[in-house]
Amino acid sequence: MLEFNLPTALTFLRIALIPLLVVVFYLPWQYANIASTAIFLLAGLTDWLDGYLARKWNQETDFGAFLDPVADKLMVAIVLVLIVQTEATVYIAIAAAVIIGREITIASLREWMAEIGQRKKVKVSRLGKWKTTAQMTAISLLLYREDLFGLPINSIGYVLLYISAVLTLWSMINYLKLAWQTVVES
């Protein structure tokens, strides 16, 4: 039976924010970039808050553990597609493809490891958290796009996206090594 609680509701809210972000992103409105960025940041806040509350209130559920990363990956993949469409360069496309490809690979790897009873071997690592921080910051800056206080926000976003892509590859290699060790040991 599905246990519905506030952390799960926040995860559903994050998923519901995706179509809203897409619509706002394409609005012919001067502040669409600011509103899109605000929606993305709100989604990031719900991501942090749902995990925090689930742990604090002891409301962690199997369904929540499944849904939370799905919501994250949907948001990231869809927003990266929007950014690639707006910033149609090979450099953005490569970084986005690396990030989205890694997310699909690791989600599949985690599912397979869970099937063989080894999910804990591919749990989120500190490197994965650094990757996520760089990625979310990069995406926020690339959504915003305009210079702010004399800072070239879009250029900083590009640099952070590439740092994120490198961290993405690095963490994927680490996860694949752990999985390979499990296969060899069995």
Secondary structure by P-SEA (a helix, b strand, c coil): cccccaaaaaaaaaaaaaaaaaaaaaccccaaaaaaaaaaaaaaaaaaaaaaaaaaaccccaaaaaaaaaaaaaaaaaaaaaaaaaaccaaaaaaaaaaaaaaaaaaaaaaaaaaacccccccccaaaaaaaaaaaaaaaaaaacccccccaaaaaaaaaaaaaaaaaaaaaaaaaaaaaaaaaac
